Amino acid sequence: MHVVATAGHVDHGKSTLVRALTGMEPDRWAEERRRGMTIDLGFAWTTLGSGETVAFVDVPGHERFVPNMLAGIGPVPAAMIVVAADEGWMPQSAEHLAALTALDVRHGLLVVTRSDLADPGPALEAARAEIASSPLGAVPTVAVSGVTGAGLDDLRAALASLIASLPAPDVSAPVRLWIDRAFTVKGAGTVVTGTLGAGTLRTGDELTLGDGMVRVRGLQSLGKTVDSVNAVARVAVNLRGTARDEVGRGDALLTPGRFRPTDLIDVRLHGDPVAALPATVTLHAGSAAVPVRVRPLGPDTARLRLPRPLPLRIGDRLLLRDPGRHHVAGGVTVLDVAPPGLKRRGAAAARAVVLTTLDGRPSLDSELTRRLLIRAPDLAAMGVPLPAPTAPVPGEAPTVPMPGEAPTVPMADEASTAPITDEAPTAPITGEAPATPVAGDWYANPAHWASLGDRLPDEVATYQREHPLEPGMPIEALRHRLGLPDRALVTALVRPPLTILAGRVAAGPSGPPEELVALVAKAFDGLGPFAAPEANNLTALGLGPRQLAAAARNGLVIQLAPQVVLAAGSVEAAGEALAALPQPFTLSEARRALDTTRRVAVPLLELLDRRNLTERLPDDRRRLR
């Protein structure tokens, strides 16, 4: 199926022409048929002589219903511009062409209707001249009469040529179905319709709608029930999981995780100068129309704040309209759907400079140059194509596959919930994008990643100099020092001779500090093999809890309790001494054999139990194992 939208001034015969081509009534409302004027969107279809099916989105031509018209042409790839021979080019003809130009529609044809009432030549030449300066360029032209049928065969042939020139849709792309109608069918529930521009819909699919999930209960296309629909197509979707009053025009059905709803975007305007825009204009995206606040940044770039999040991607082509002046201000190309905040002095001017380098084509290298670090699901949700997964090399971890779902990413701006990272540095770090993520599903700018790898050993060395009693720098502390969002990135940066042990990064094995060795030796000077220094003596020497813990980690002491320590080797020596006793033995017998106090003997025997050197019997006596 192929989908074409009508365009043109009110009462120039758009609906009559669709009716003559399809034999179907595009006007759905009794009021439309009574007044002979299309008010809302109409739909009809026909099969051409080539065997191709073309569906028409019939839009209203009256200026009061321009929002309805824009909801119809937004997702459609081609247009049929209709001009009446007896009236010629009219104001709404110009506004509809301006809308097509703003949306960068590049495929269409010109149809001069009512050729039975006037010579179509003058109207055809005037319209052709107007259209030539738009992205449509030199379009095919046909003169017809919807009443007599003259020229309809030529029009069908022109339509066949038009749809043959349309680019093939990507049926494997994620679904973003902008809803243009929503209603209830008795016995079926909520039904929505829209133009499927890319991807494939199947019965049973789970899709995102707003903040929730819905399931496709059934599908219809061209009036027939089907199991699946490939783009491009007009489709009706019966939904399970939502009530009629929870969905309407401007909402979208989305492949889960593949789009990032955003209420803040940076754009490039194609049309009026940004400085000429009013503070508030209407943004048309797909079938949605929302008022947006405009913050000029550069001569042709601006920041738009939306009243509600829309599922937009980098490169989307949208339209700005000033409803007060009934004026299409121009099209906008989305440059960034996760822009940074502009809170610092001069941030807006710096951002304008960055935007001059963006062309609206989503690129992994471009995003990494500005964001430095970002997860694959976030990139995919913004519309950035990712490298295909490569086959794993034997003995190596496989590469991360393309993401299916993307978690919500916290963002931040002046008052929104929005940036993945802050503004790019004044001198952006560039580098060729890596083919695979650097850790998990994280991608990194190569130069930035290399600089982090260079910093990491210095940070660890500095920490160990400042904390000589600790066995290394905690991964979490290192994450904060390097400004990384995920511990997995720290782990991925560690290279020999650095090692990771018990959540810490250390610069290889090293002995205990000489000062600590000397203090421990002084603490045990003159004591027996199973005597523990008194707590106050330890404190006087400067051996507090941290120092004792460090001494135990380094094998200088055996820590039986917070303030009870024995010299290294005491456990093995105790086992030998207890072996000389008659088995089993009591606590008192063990204490006398070891020539120590109960303060030492009790925790020492418990330690021997834990190490399976002794066994405690039911009568509280022990024996060696």
N, C-alpha and C positions, 0 to 999 in steps of 0.2 A: 504494500500500500504506500501511496505517497500523499502528502497533505499540502494543500495550497490554500492560502487565505485570500479573501477578496479585499479590495481597498477602493475607496472612491467616495465622491460626494453623495449626500443624501438624494434619493430618488433618481439616481442615474441607472437603475436597473440591475443592481448586483444580485438581488434575490431572484428577480425574474430570469436572469441569465443562469443562475445555479439551478433553478427549477426546470428550465428548458434543457439543460445538459443532463440532469439526473432523473427527471421525472418525479422528484421528491420535493416536499414543501419544507424549506429551511426555516421559515418563521414558525416558532413553536407556540407562541402565545396568541390567544384570540385577539388581544388588543393590537398586536402587530398586524394581523391579517385585516382587522377592521380599519386601521389607519393606513395600511399599505406602506408601512415603514418599519424596518428592522430596528428593534430596541435593544435586544440582547443577542448573544451569539447564536447562530444557527448552524446546523451540520447536515450535510448530504453527501452522497458519493455515487460514483458511476464507474463502469468498466469501459476503457477505451478500446478502439479497434486493435491496438497492439497487445491487448490482453492485460495491461496494467490497470490497477484500480487507483483512482484518484479521489480523495475525500476533500471536501471544501469546508473551510471555516468561514461562514458568511458573517461579516461584521457590520454593525450599524454605521451609517454615514453621517448622522446628525451630530453637530458639535457637542450637544449635551451628553452624548453617549460615547465620547472619545475614550474614557476609561474602559468601557466594555470592549471597544474596538481593540485597544492595546492589550487587553487580556487575551484576545483571540490570536493576534499576530505574534505575540511574544515568543512562543515556542515553535513557530512554524518556519520552515526553511525557504519557502517561496511564496510569491504573491501574484495575484491577478488584478491589475489595476484597471478599473472600469471608469470610462468617461463617456458621457452622453453626447451624441453627435449634435444635438440641437442646443446644447448648453455649453459644451466645451469645458475647459479647465476651470475649476471652481475652488473656493476657499478650502473646503474640506478635502479636495483632491490634493492641495498643497500640504495640508496638515498630515494627511495620511502618508504622503511621500516623505515628509520630514520624519515621520515616525519610522518608516522603513529604512530611511537613511541612518537614523540614530541607532537602529538595531543592526545595521550593517547587513541587511538582506541583499544578496547579490544575484538572486535568481528570480525571474518574473517575466510577465508578458503584459502587453497593453491591449485592452479590448475596448473598441469604440462601439457602444450600444446605440440602439434607436436609429440605426442607419436608414431605416425606412422613413424617418421623419425629416432627415436633413442629410446633406452631403457630409460624409464622415471625414473628408480630407482635411479641412481646416482644424477640426478638433484633434485629429490624429497628429498633425504636424506640431500643433501647439503642445500637446501632451508629450510627444516624443522629445521635444526640445527641453521641457522641464525635467523629464526623467533622465536624460543623457548625462546631466551633471551629478547624478546620484550614484551610489555604488552599483545600481542596476545597470547603468550604462545604456548601450544601444539594445533595447529589448525588441523581441519579435512583436509584430502588431497584427491585429485582426479586426475587421469591421463586421458586426453582426446585428441581427435583429432578433431579440428574444420573442417577439410576437409572431413574425413570419417564419422564423427559423433560418433565414438567410445567413450564411457564413458560419453556421454551427459546425459543419463538417471541417471547415478550415480551422476553427477553434479547437476541435478535438485533436486534429493533427498537431497544432501548435502546442497543446498541452502534452501530447505524447513526446514531442521533442524537448519540452521543458523538463519533464520528469526524468528523461533519459540523461539530462545534463547535471542532475543533482548529485552531490557526493554521496557515496555509500555510507549509511549510518554505521556506527560502532555498536553492534548488537551485544558485545561482551562488556560494554561500559556499565558502570553503576546506574541504577534507575533514579531519575529525578523527574517525577511526573507532576507538573504544576496543575492543580485542580482548577477547572473553570466552571464546573457545575457540581452541585451536591444535592441529592434528593433521596427520598425513601420509596422503595418499592414494596408493596404489601406482600408479605411472606418471605421477602429476601432481606430487608433491612436497608442499611445505608449504601447508596451507590454514588460514586463520583466519576466524573469524566475528565479527560484531558488529552493532550497530544503527547505521545511518547516519542521524544526526540532521539533517545539513545537507550541502549540496553534491551533487556528482555523481561517481560512479566510472565509469571506462571501461577497457576492456581496452587494455593498452599504457601506461597511466599510470605515471609514475615517482613514487614516494612516499618520504617519509622514514620510516625505522623506526629508532629509537634514534639511533646515530651514523652509520648508513649509509643507502644508498638501495636500494630494491627496485622491481621492475617487476610490474605486474598481468598475470599470465599468463592468467588466466581469471576469470570472475565467474559466480556462481549466485545466484538469488533465487527463493524459493518452489520450490526443487527443479529449476529450469530454468536452462539455460545462457543467458546474455544478454551483449550487448556493452556495455551501460551500465546503471547503476542510479541513479535519483534518490532523494533523501531524501523522506519518511522510509521506511526499508526495513530488513528483515533481509537480510543479504548474507553470502555466503561468497566469500572472495577467495583464489584460487590465486596464490601469490607465487613469483617467480623472483628469486634473489639472496640467499636466507636459508635456513638449515637449521632444522629443527623445534626443536632445542634452543636456538636463538637468539631465540625469540619465545614469548610466553606471555600469560596473562591480565594485564591492567593495562598492557600496551604499547599503542601507538597508531600507526595509519597516518596520515600527515599530508601535506597539500599542502606541497611544499618551500618553505621561507622564510616561511610564513604563521603560524607559531607559534613561541613562544620558550620552550624548555624552561627551567625555573627550579627551583631548590631552596630558594628563599626568597620568601615572600609575606607581605604584610600583609593582614589580613582583618577583616571585621566579623562578629561572632558573633550569630546569632539563636537564642536558647535559654538555656542556663545562663549565669550571669554568668562573665565571663572569669576572675575571681579564684577561682571554684570548680573550674576545670579542673585536672586533675593535670598534672604537668610533661611527661608524654608521653601522647598519645592517638593514635588511628588516624584518618587522613584518608582518606576515600573520595572519589575523583574519577573519574567515568566508571566503568570496570571495575577501576580501580586501588585498592589499599588499602595504605597505607604508614604506619608509625609516624612521628609528627612531634613535635618539641620545641616547647613553647609558651612564648613570652615575652610576658606581659601588657603592654599599652601603655596602654589606656584601659579604662573600665568595660565596653565591648563591642567593643574592638579588641585585636588581638594580632598578633604576628609568629610565623609557623610556619616551622620549618626542616625540610626534607624530606631523607631519606637519599639520594634520587636525583632528578634533575630530571624534572619532568612538564610536558607541553605545556599550560600554563594561560594564561588570558587575563583581563584586567580584566572583571569582571561575572560570571565563572563562579560557579555555585552548587554548593558542595561540602558534605560532611557530616563531622562529627566524632563519633566514638564512643569511649566508654571501655569497652574489652573486659573489663576487670577487674570492672566493675559491671554488664556487659551493658546498657549505658545509652547511648542516643543523646543526646549533649550538645547537639546542635543543628546547624543549617545555618550555613555561612559564605559570605559574599559576598567574592570576591576584589577588593580595592581597588587593589593594586599588585603587579605581578609583577617589578618591578625596583626594590626599595626601597633607599634610601641606608643607609650604615653608621650605627651608633649607638655610636660610640667616644668621643665627647666627653661631658663631664659635662653632664647635663641634656638630652642628645639624645633619649632615650626620651620624656621628657615633651613636648618640642617636637614630636616625631613624632606623639604622640597628639593634639595640637591640630590638626595638619595633617590627620590621618585623620578628624576630626570633620567636615571640609568635603567629604569624598568620599562619593559615594553608590553607587559600583560601576557607574555608567554610563560607559563609555569616551567621552571627549570630548577633541577636539583642543585646545580652549581650556584645559581643566583641566590637561592634561598639559604644555602650554607654560607655563602659569602657574607650575608647580612645577619643570619641567626646563629651561626657558628656551630650550634648543637641543636638537634631536633629529632624527634622520634618518627619512625617510618609511618605509623598510622596518622600522625598529624600532617605529614607531608601529603599523604594520599588524600586526606580529607580536604586539603586545600586545592587539590587538583594537580599536584606535582607528580609527573610520571617517575616511577622508580625503576632501577635496573632489574631485569629478570633474575630470579634466583639461579645460581650456578650449581652444577653438580658437585657434591662434596668430594674433597680429596681424601683417599683412605687414610685414616689416622687423624684427620682434622675434623673439627666441629663443622656441621653443615651451616650454610649461610641462612640468614633469616628469610622466610618466605614473604611474599607480598602480603600486607595486612588485609584482613577481612573486615575487622571492626576497629574503630578508633575510639579510645576513651576520651572523655571531655578533657580539654587542656585548659588549665587556669590561665587567664589573660588579664591584662590590666591597662587601663587608660585613664583619661581624666575622671570619668565617672562610670566607666563600663566594666564589664567583666571580660577583659580581653588581653596582654601580649605574650607570645611564647617566649620572646626574649626582648631585651631593650634595644634601643636604636643601634644601628651599625656604627662601628668606630669611624672616626674622621678619615683615617686611611684604612679602608677595608682590607681585611686579610683575604687573599684570593688563593685559589688552587684548584686543580682538577678534582672533580667530585670522585670520591672512592666508589668502587663498584659494589661494595658490601658495607653493612653497618659495622661500626667499630666495637660495639658491645650490645648484645641483645638486639633490640630494634632501633638503637641510636645511630644516627648518621652525624658525622663531624666534618667541618671544614678541615682539609688536610693540614694546612699550615697552622691553624689554631690547635689541632690535635697534637702536632709535633711540638709546638711551644709548651703545651701542658706536660708532655712527656719530659721535656727538658727541665721544667720547673719542679717536677715531683721529687727527684732526688735531693734537690737543695732544700725543699720544704721539710723533708724527712730528717736530713742532717741537722738543720736548724732546730727542729723540735727535740731531737735527741741530745743536742748540746744543752738545751734549756731544761730538759727533763732527763738527766742521766740515769735516774733510778728506774725509769720505765723501759720496757723491752721493745718499744717502737712507738710510732705515731698511730693513734687510732684512725681507722678508715674514715669514720664520720668527721673527725677533726680535719683530716686531709681533704675531704670533700668540700667542707666549708672554705678552707684556705684557697682551693683552686676554683671555687665558685661553680661547682658541678651540681647538676640536679639529681644525680642518681649514684648510689654507691657502686653500682656495676661499672660505671665509667672509671672510677678510681682503680678498681681491680684490674680493668683492662689496660691501664697505663703502667702497671707495675712490671718492670723488667729486671732481670739479674744485673747486678748482684743484690737488688732489693728482693725481699721475701715478705710473704704474708703469713702470719701465724696468730691464731686466736683473735682475729679482728684487728690486727695491728700490722703496720708496714715498717720493716726494719732494714737497715743497711747491712745485711749479712750478719753472721754470728760475731759476737764480741764479748770479751770478758767483763766481769763486774768492775765498777770504778775502783781504783786503787784506794781511795779514801774509805770506801765501804768495807773493803777487805781488812784494812787496818783497824777500823772500829770494831768489827766482829772479833778479830783476834784479841783486841784489848778487853772485850767483854768477857771472853772465856779464859783470860789469863789467870792461872792459879786454880782453876776449877777442875773437879773430877770429870771423867768421861760422861757421866749421866747427871751432872749438876747443871741447873739452869740459872743464868744470871737473874738477879732480882729486878723487878720491873723498874724500880726507881733508879737503879744503876744504869739500866738500858737508856732510860730517859735522859739521865745526866750525860751520857756519852753521845746523845743525839740520835739514838736508834729508836725513832718513833715507829708507828704502824707502817708508814710508807717505806721506811728504810728496811724494816724487818721483812716486809713482803718482797722487796727487791732482793734482799739477801737470800730468802727462800727460793725465789725464782732462779737465782744464779747458783744454787746448790751450796751456799755458804753455811746455812743452818737448816735444821729441821724444825718447822713451826708446829708445835703441838696445840697451842692455843694463842689468842691474840698477844699475850705478854709472856708466853712460855716457849722458849726455844732451846734446842740442844745443838751441839756442834755437829757438823756434817759427819756421817758415818756412824752415828749413835744407834740407829735402828739395827744395822747388821751386828754391831758389837753387843747390843742388848740380847739379840737372839742367841749369840754364842754363850753369854753369861747365864742365860736361863736354861740352856741345855744341860748345865751341870747340876741343876736342881732335880730332886726326885719328882717324877711326873705323876699326877698333876700337882700344881702348886697354887698357893693362895696369893692374894695381893700383898700381904705382909711379907711372905717369903720372897716374892719377887723384889719388893722394895729393899729388903736387907741385902739380897744378892747383888743388886745394882748400886747399893750404897747411895740412895737418893731419897728424896722426900715424896710424900703422898701427892703433893702438887704436881710432881713430874711423873710419878709412877702410873697414876690413873690414866692420863691422856696418852702416855707412851704405850701402855698395854692395849688401849683401845685402837691405837694406830696399828699395832702388831696384829690385832684381830682383823682390821680392815685389809691389811696386806696379806692375810691368810698365812701369817707366820705362826700364829697361835690360834687355839680354839677355846672358846669360853663354854664351860659346861653348865648344866642346870643348877649345880650347887655353888656357882660363881667362881669355882676354881678353873684354872686354865692348864692346857698342855700344849707343847709344841706339836705342830703338824708334821 
